[in-house]
């Protein structure tokens, strides 16, 4: 046991985040904290790190080493490498400089002498993550570790965390990430903490069961509430004679119903009709001054209901392409045209220019005081309530909102512009899982075009019908979401390799005796490998797997998949050679 917590409570601005919760963290635990924005996930993480004053009893052995990665990290040195060296000096057995540089490179920080003061928010987050990975500890606390990371880097980070012997507690909304790494889920819900053993899939199943039980309890509660309500209403003059215990019970029932009746986020917006001509471009290219092209020779015509995901390594030009669509940047060559009816809503990575002292309602009314939703006219205040901002929050400064609540407010501001083309740049950053699911459902019925840059693989699989893949200065248009695009990306080198002249020369030769023998057994071997991989996947999806078993199964699956790919390539070479005899 690394840590035990009892009766932990926290209240901010009269809002109860959690009350008398209890939990424990054991060696090698991989725990995710989930819940709606503003429920106290980051606060709980800070409490575990002893950086936040929460009322409660924490029992932690004196020799436990804890490393905490906050959402907004701070640094003491001038450059990336100097910061890593400074952190490395604290280790009992420091790593050599090559290892430090390797980790920085894996996280997309190849310029080791880059001044921290000139880094973007994403680069600073990746540097802090690199420091966390070189700091030996017993308990690693990570707040949104995948924000600002590309898909390739997230995959690398997953493998690193799976291999680590320390316990990890994280706040994250990346569902694939949680499903692969975590063996326990902590859910904060209305001040209570629910502990679910298993990965994200197990959590979903457990929550569905819990909600079914609560629904049955609420049905009985509603019946009791109805009877007591009739009793309480039965005559004002007789109230003084009513049973005090029954009045107290009625008040308790009313409080219990408050959770059940809490408003659900209603994600809707006004929209403007999109004409036949949308956005189309021909031979598009772009580069910043003195640098090589980020992309070139890119042509496409958007259809009125396109759902496009954009993926690629950090710095390849994904956000730049969105800025071209939004008139913010002009292409260095090629042409782009917008239809007269096109109205763009751009949900950027962050609303950097917002005045945090501005009141919530004033920030929204800068865009529109009223919007039309079909036949109804909705005020900015009413829209805020539909986005789960109760009236008491309308006149508070934006600085008092959590990071996720600010993102939700910014999303509402974009949707109030009545767009018919939605540009989403990393929309899943800091949004809670409930809001993400509702956003995904909303995009299904959005009457226009959706173009999303995202590192969230689940989100792209869910909403994208085809993918723009940035690869070596080119942009490829691939059918499907992230997973299908990844498969096609892996297939491309094979096809190119198979068409190289070396294979044309091989086709002229006859199969040797040993090659014929090899070819005869390969189909059975490939079938056997596929069945073994299916079996391993089935075993990995079972609930309540320990970390050791899950890690072992993952390693076995990766080994079988690599062997399957190798033998498949060999079978294609031999089969083509046989056909050309």
C-alpha positions in Angstrom: 0.0 0.0 0.0 1.5 3.3 -1.1 -1.3 5.6 0.2 -4.6 5.3 2.1 -7.1 8.1 2.3 -10.1 8.4 4.6 -12.9 11.0 5.0 -11.4 13.4 2.4 -13.4 16.4 1.6 -13.0 19.6 -0.4 -15.2 22.7 -0.9 -14.4 25.6 -3.2 -16.6 28.8 -3.3 -19.4 26.9 -1.4 -19.3 24.1 -4.0 -18.7 20.7 -2.6 -16.3 18.8 -4.9 -16.0 15.7 -2.8 -17.2 14.8 0.7 -15.8 12.1 3.0 -14.5 9.9 0.2 -12.0 7.1 0.8 -9.6 5.3 -1.5 -6.2 3.5 -1.5 -3.3 3.3 -4.0 -1.2 0.1 -4.2 2.1 -0.6 -5.9 1.9 -0.8 -9.7 -1.7 0.5 -9.8 -2.6 2.3 -13.0 -5.6 4.6 -12.0 -7.6 7.1 -14.0 -9.8 9.8 -12.3 -12.8 10.6 -14.4 -15.9 12.8 -14.0 -17.6 15.9 -15.5 -15.7 19.2 -15.8 -15.5 21.0 -12.5 -16.2 18.0 -10.3 -12.7 18.1 -8.7 -10.5 15.7 -10.6 -7.4 18.0 -10.7 -8.1 19.1 -7.1 -8.1 15.4 -6.0 -4.8 14.8 -7.8 -3.3 17.9 -6.1 -4.6 16.6 -2.7 -2.8 13.3 -3.3 0.4 15.3 -4.2 -0.1 17.3 -0.9 -0.3 20.5 -2.9 -3.9 21.2 -2.0 -5.5 21.6 1.4 -8.2 19.0 1.7 -9.8 17.9 4.9 -9.1 14.3 5.6 -6.7 11.6 6.7 -3.9 10.6 4.3 -1.6 7.8 5.4 1.6 7.8 3.3 4.9 6.0 4.3 7.7 8.6 4.8 9.9 7.1 2.1 7.4 7.3 -0.7 8.6 9.3 -3.7 5.8 11.2 -5.5 6.2 13.1 -8.8 3.3 15.4 -9.9 2.8 16.7 -13.5 0.3 19.6 -13.4 -1.7 20.8 -16.4 0.4 24.0 -16.4 4.0 23.1 -15.5 6.7 25.6 -14.3 10.4 25.4 -14.9 13.6 26.9 -13.4 16.2 26.5 -16.2 16.6 28.3 -19.5 16.7 25.4 -22.1 15.0 22.0 -22.5 18.2 20.0 -22.0 19.3 22.2 -19.0 16.0 21.5 -17.3 16.3 17.8 -17.9 19.9 17.8 -16.6 18.8 19.8 -13.5 16.1 17.2 -12.8 18.4 14.3 -13.5 20.9 15.5 -10.9 18.4 14.8 -8.2 18.4 11.1 -9.1 20.5 8.7 -7.0 21.7 7.1 -10.2 21.6 9.8 -12.9 21.0 8.9 -16.5 23.6 9.7 -19.2 23.0 12.6 -21.5 22.1 10.4 -24.4 19.2 8.9 -22.5 17.9 12.4 -21.7 18.1 13.5 -25.3 16.4 10.3 -26.4 13.4 11.0 -24.3 13.2 14.6 -25.4 13.3 13.4 -29.1 10.6 10.8 -28.5 8.4 13.6 -27.2 9.0 15.8 -30.2 11.7 18.1 -28.7 14.6 17.6 -31.0 16.0 21.1 -30.4 17.6 20.5 -27.0 18.8 24.1 -26.7 15.4 25.6 -27.4 14.7 28.4 -24.8 11.8 27.4 -22.5 10.6 31.0 -22.6 9.9 30.7 -26.4 8.1 27.3 -26.1 4.5 26.9 -26.9 2.1 25.5 -24.3 2.3 22.1 -25.9 6.1 22.1 -26.0 6.2 23.0 -22.3 3.8 20.2 -21.4 5.9 17.7 -23.4 9.1 18.9 -21.5 7.4 18.4 -18.2 6.3 14.9 -19.3 9.9 14.1 -20.2 11.1 15.3 -16.8 8.4 13.0 -15.1 9.7 10.0 -17.1 13.3 10.5 -15.9 12.4 11.0 -12.3 12.3 7.7 -10.4 9.3 7.6 -8.1 6.9 5.3 -6.4 3.8 7.3 -7.4 3.5 9.3 -10.6 0.6 11.8 -10.9 -0.3 13.0 -14.4 -2.9 15.7 -15.2 -4.0 15.4 -18.8 -0.7 13.8 -20.1 -1.9 13.3 -23.7 -2.9 16.9 -24.4 -0.8 18.3 -27.2 0.7 15.0 -28.1 0.3 13.5 -31.6 -0.9 9.9 -32.2 2.6 8.4 -32.6 3.9 10.0 -29.3 0.8 8.9 -27.4 1.4 5.3 -28.6 5.0 5.6 -27.3 3.8 7.0 -24.0 1.3 4.2 -23.6 4.1 1.7 -23.8 6.3 3.6 -21.4 3.6 3.8 -18.7 2.7 0.1 -19.1 6.4 -0.9 -18.5 6.8 1.4 -15.5 7.0 -0.3 -12.1 5.6 2.6 -10.2 2.0 3.4 -9.5 0.3 5.9 -11.9 -2.7 8.1 -11.2 -3.9 10.3 -14.0 -6.6 12.6 -15.1 -7.3 11.9 -18.8 -10.2 11.9 -21.3 -8.4 9.9 -24.0 -10.6 6.7 -24.0 -8.3 4.4 -25.9 -5.4 5.6 -23.7 -7.4 4.7 -20.5 -8.6 1.4 -21.9 -5.1 0.2 -22.7 -3.3 1.4 -19.6 -5.6 1.5 -16.5 -6.5 -1.3 -14.2 -8.7 0.9 -11.9 -11.1 3.8 -12.5 -11.9 6.5 -9.9 -15.2 8.3 -10.8 -16.1 11.5 -9.0 -19.8 12.0 -9.2 -21.8 14.5 -7.1 -19.3 14.6 -4.4 -19.0 10.8 -4.1 -16.1 8.6 -5.3 -16.8 5.3 -7.1 -13.9 2.8 -7.5 -14.2 0.4 -10.4 -11.6 -2.4 -10.8 -10.7 -2.8 -14.5 -10.0 -0.7 -17.6 -12.3 1.9 -19.2 -14.5 -0.8 -20.8 -15.1 -2.3 -17.4 -15.9 1.1 -16.0 -18.6 1.7 -18.7 -20.2 -1.7 -17.9 -20.1 -1.0 -14.1 -21.6 2.5 -14.6 -24.4 1.2 -16.8 -25.2 -1.4 -14.0 -25.1 1.3 -11.4 -27.4 3.6 -13.4 -29.9 0.8 -13.9 -30.0 0.2 -10.1 -30.4 4.0 -9.5 -33.2 4.2 -12.0 -35.1 1.5 -10.0 -34.4 3.3 -6.8 -35.6 6.6 -8.3 -38.8 5.0 -9.4 -39.6 4.0 -5.8 -38.3 7.4 -4.6 -40.6 9.2 -7.0 -43.7 7.4 -5.7 -42.8 8.2 -2.1 -42.0 11.8 -3.0 -45.4 12.2 -4.7 -47.2 10.9 -1.7 -45.3 13.1 0.7 -45.7 16.1 -1.6 -49.5 15.6 -1.5 -49.4 15.4 2.3 -47.3 18.6 2.7 -49.6 20.5 0.4 -52.7 19.4 2.3 -53.6 22.7 4.0 -51.4 25.5 5.2 -53.4 25.9 8.5 -52.7 22.3 9.4 -49.0 22.6 8.9 -48.1 23.4 12.5 -49.7 20.1 13.5 -47.9 18.0 10.8 -45.4 15.5 12.0 -41.9 17.1 12.2 -40.2 13.8 11.4 -42.3 13.5 8.2 -41.5 17.1 7.2 -37.8 16.2 7.7 -38.2 13.1 5.5 -39.8 15.2 2.8 -36.8 17.6 2.8 -34.4 14.6 2.5 -36.4 13.3 -0.4 -36.2 16.7 -2.1 -32.4 16.8 -1.8 -32.1 13.2 -3.2 -34.2 14.2 -6.2 -31.9 17.2 -6.9 -29.2 14.8 -8.3 -31.8 12.9 -10.4 -33.2 16.1 -11.9 -29.9 17.8 -12.6 -29.9 19.3 -16.2 -28.3 17.3 -18.9 -26.0 19.3 -21.3 -28.1 20.3 -24.3 -25.7 20.7 -27.1 -27.4 22.6 -29.9 -26.8 25.7 -32.0 -28.2 27.9 -34.6 -27.0 27.2 -38.1 -26.9 28.9 -41.5 -27.9 27.1 -44.7 -25.0 26.0 -46.8 -25.3 26.4 -50.5 -24.0 24.1 -53.3 -20.6 25.8 -53.4 -18.6 25.2 -50.2 -14.8 25.4 -50.0 -12.6 24.1 -52.8 -8.9 24.3 -53.4 -6.4 23.4 -56.1 -2.7 22.6 -55.9 -2.5 24.1 -52.4 0.9 24.6 -50.7 2.2 26.4 -47.7 5.5 27.2 -46.0 6.6 29.8 -43.5 9.3 32.3 -44.5 12.7 30.6 -44.9 11.3 27.1 -44.4 10.4 24.2 -46.6 6.8 23.4 -47.6 4.7 22.0 -44.9 2.5 20.5 -47.6 2.1 20.9 -51.4 0.0 19.8 -54.4 -3.1 19.4 -52.3 -6.5 19.6 -54.0 -10.0 18.9 -52.7 -13.6 20.1 -52.9 -15.6 19.9 -49.7 -19.1 18.3 -49.9 -21.9 19.8 -47.9 -21.9 17.0 -45.3 -18.2 16.0 -45.1 -16.8 14.7 -41.8 -13.0 14.9 -42.0 -10.4 14.1 -39.4 -6.8 15.5 -39.8 -3.9 13.6 -38.3 -0.1 13.8 -38.5 3.0 14.5 -36.4 3.2 17.7 -34.3 4.4 20.6 -36.4 3.4 19.1 -39.8 0.9 21.8 -40.6 -2.5 20.5 -39.4 -3.5 23.7 -37.5 -2.0 25.8 -40.3 -4.3 24.2 -42.8 -7.3 25.1 -40.6 -6.1 28.7 -40.5 -6.0 28.8 -44.3 -9.6 27.6 -44.3 -10.5 30.4 -41.9 -8.8 33.1 -44.0 -6.2 33.7 -41.3 -3.4 32.6 -43.5 -2.9 32.7 -47.3 -1.4 29.7 -49.1 2.0 30.3 -50.6 0.8 28.7 -53.9 -2.4 27.3 -55.3 -5.9 28.6 -55.1 -8.8 28.3 -52.6 -12.3 29.6 -53.0 -15.2 29.9 -50.5 -18.9 29.8 -51.4 -21.0 32.8 -50.6 -23.0 31.0 -48.0 -20.0 29.6 -46.1 -20.0 30.6 -42.4 -17.1 29.2 -40.4 -17.0 28.5 -36.7 -13.4 27.9 -35.6 -13.0 26.1 -32.2 -9.3 26.7 -31.6 -7.0 24.9 -29.2 -7.5 27.8 -26.7 -9.2 31.1 -26.6 -5.9 32.8 -25.8 -7.1 36.4 -26.0 -10.0 36.1 -23.5 -10.0 38.4 -20.5 -10.2 36.1 -17.5 -11.7 39.0 -15.4 -14.7 39.2 -17.8 -18.0 37.8 -16.6 -19.3 34.6 -18.2 -22.4 36.2 -19.5 -20.5 39.2 -21.0 -18.1 36.9 -22.8 -21.0 35.1 -24.4 -23.0 38.2 -25.3 -20.0 39.6 -27.2 -21.0 37.1 -29.9 -24.8 37.3 -29.6 -27.4 38.2 -27.0 -30.0 36.0 -28.7 -30.0 33.1 -31.2 -32.7 31.5 -33.2 -33.2 27.7 -32.8 -35.9 26.8 -35.3 -39.0 28.7 -34.3 -37.6 29.6 -30.9 -35.5 32.5 -29.8 -33.0 31.7 -27.0 -31.1 34.3 -25.0 -27.5 34.0 -24.1 -28.5 33.3 -20.5 -30.7 30.4 -21.5 -28.0 29.0 -23.7 -25.6 29.1 -20.7 -28.1 27.1 -18.7 -28.4 24.5 -21.5 -24.6 24.2 -21.4 -24.7 23.4 -17.6 -23.8 26.9 -16.4 -26.5 27.7 -13.7 -27.6 31.3 -13.2 -25.3 31.7 -10.2 -22.3 31.2 -12.5 -23.4 33.7 -15.2 -21.9 36.7 -13.4 -18.7 35.2 -12.0 -15.4 36.0 -13.7 -14.1 33.4 -16.2 -11.0 32.9 -14.0 -13.1 31.0 -11.5 -14.1 28.4 -14.0 -12.1 25.1 -14.3 -10.1 24.4 -17.4 -12.9 22.1 -18.8 -15.6 24.6 -18.0 -13.7 27.3 -19.9 -13.5 25.0 -22.9 -17.2 24.3 -22.7 -17.9 28.0 -22.6 -15.7 28.6 -25.6 -17.4 25.9 -27.5 -20.8 27.5 -26.8 -19.5 30.9 -28.0 -18.4 29.3 -31.3 -21.7 27.5 -31.8 -23.6 30.7 -31.2 -22.0 32.1 -34.4 -24.5 29.9 -36.3 -21.7 28.2 -38.4 -22.3 25.8 -41.3 -18.6 24.8 -41.4 -17.1 23.7 -38.1 -13.3 23.8 -37.7 -12.2 21.9 -34.6 -8.6 22.2 -33.4 -8.0 19.6 -30.7 -11.6 19.8 -29.5 -11.2 17.0 -26.9 -8.6 18.7 -24.8 -10.0 19.3 -21.3 -13.5 18.3 -22.1 -14.9 15.6 -19.8 -16.1 12.3 -21.1 -19.8 13.1 -20.8 -19.4 16.3 -22.8 -17.3 14.5 -25.4 -20.1 11.9 -25.9 -22.7 14.6 -26.3 -20.4 16.6 -28.7 -20.0 13.4 -30.8 -23.8 12.9 -30.9 -24.2 16.6 -31.9 -21.7 16.3 -34.7 -23.7 13.3 -36.1 -26.6 15.7 -36.9 -24.8 18.9 -37.5 -26.2 20.4 -40.7 -22.9 21.2 -42.4 -19.2 20.4 -42.7 -17.0 19.2 -39.8 -13.2 19.2 -40.1 -11.4 18.2 -36.9 -7.7 18.1 -36.0 -7.4 15.7 -33.0 -5.0 13.3 -31.3 -8.0 11.6 -29.7 -8.2 8.3 -31.7 -11.6 7.4 -30.3 -13.1 10.7 -31.3 -11.8 10.5 -34.8 -13.0 6.9 -35.2 -16.4 8.1 -34.0 -16.9 11.2 -36.1 -14.7 11.0 -39.2 -15.7 9.4 -42.5 -12.4 10.0 -44.1 -9.0 11.3 -43.0 -6.4 13.8 -44.2 -3.1 12.2 -43.3 0.0 14.5 -43.3 3.0 12.4 -44.5 6.4 13.8 -45.7 5.1 17.1 -47.0 2.1 15.5 -48.7 -1.6 15.2 -47.6 -3.3 11.9 -48.3 -7.0 11.5 -48.4 -7.9 8.1 -46.8 -11.3 6.6 -46.3 -12.4 6.0 -42.7 -11.5 7.3 -39.2 -8.2 7.1 -37.4 -7.9 3.3 -37.1 -8.7 2.6 -40.7 -6.4 5.4 -41.8 -3.6 3.8 -39.7 -4.1 0.5 -41.4 -4.0 2.1 -44.8 -0.9 4.0 -43.8 0.9 0.8 -42.8 -0.2 -0.9 -46.1 1.3 1.9 -48.3 5.0 1.0 -47.8 4.3 -2.6 -48.5 2.6 -1.8 -51.8 5.5 0.5 -52.8 8.0 -2.1 -51.8 6.3 -4.9 -53.8 6.4 -2.8 -57.0 10.2 -2.2 -56.8 12.2 -3.6 -59.7 13.9 -6.1 -57.4 10.7 -8.1 -57.2 10.3 -8.0 -61.0 13.6 -9.7 -61.3 12.6 -12.3 -58.7 9.5 -13.2 -60.7 11.5 -14.5 -63.6 13.1 -17.1 -61.4 11.5 -20.4 -60.4 10.6 -21.3 -56.9 13.2 -23.5 -55.3 12.2 -26.7 -53.5 12.6 -25.1 -50.1 10.5 -22.1 -51.2 7.7 -24.4 -52.5 7.7 -26.2 -49.2 7.7 -22.9 -47.3 4.8 -21.6 -49.5 2.7 -24.7 -48.8 2.8 -24.2 -45.0 2.4 -20.4 -44.9 -1.4 -20.2 -45.3 -1.9 -22.5 -42.3 0.6 -20.6 -40.3 -1.1 -17.2 -41.1 -4.5 -18.6 -40.1 -3.1 -19.9 -36.9 -1.5 -16.6 -36.0 -4.7 -14.7 -36.7 -6.6 -17.1 -34.4 -4.0 -16.6 -31.7 -4.3 -12.8 -32.0 -8.1 -13.0 -31.7 -7.8 -15.2 -28.6 -5.3 -12.7 -27.0 -7.6 -9.8 -27.8 -10.5 -11.6 -26.2 -8.5 -12.4 -23.1 -7.4 -8.7 -22.8 -11.0 -7.5 -22.9 -11.9 -9.6 -19.8 -12.6 -7.4 -16.7 -10.6 -7.4 -13.6 -7.3 -8.3 -15.2 -4.2 -7.6 -13.1 -1.5 -5.3 -14.5 1.0 -8.1 -14.9 -1.4 -10.3 -16.9 -2.5 -7.4 -19.1 1.1 -6.4 -19.8 2.0 -10.0 -20.6 -0.9 -10.4 -23.0 -0.1 -7.1 -24.7 3.5 -8.2 -25.3 2.4 -11.6 -26.7 -0.1 -9.9 -29.0 2.5 -7.4 -30.3 4.9 -10.3 -30.9 2.2 -12.3 -32.8 1.2 -9.2 -34.9 4.8 -8.5 -35.9 5.2 -12.2 -36.9 2.0 -12.1 -38.9 3.1 -9.1 -40.8 6.5 -10.6 -41.6 5.0 -13.9 -42.8 2.2 -12.1 -44.8 4.9 -10.2 -46.7 6.9 -13.4 -47.3 3.7 -15.2 -48.6 3.0 -12.4 -51.1 6.5 -12.5 -52.4 6.5 -16.3 -52.9 3.0 -16.3 -54.3 3.9 -13.6 -56.9 7.0 -15.6 -57.8 4.9 -18.8 -58.3 2.4 -17.0 -60.5 5.1 -15.7 -62.8 6.9 -19.0 -63.4 
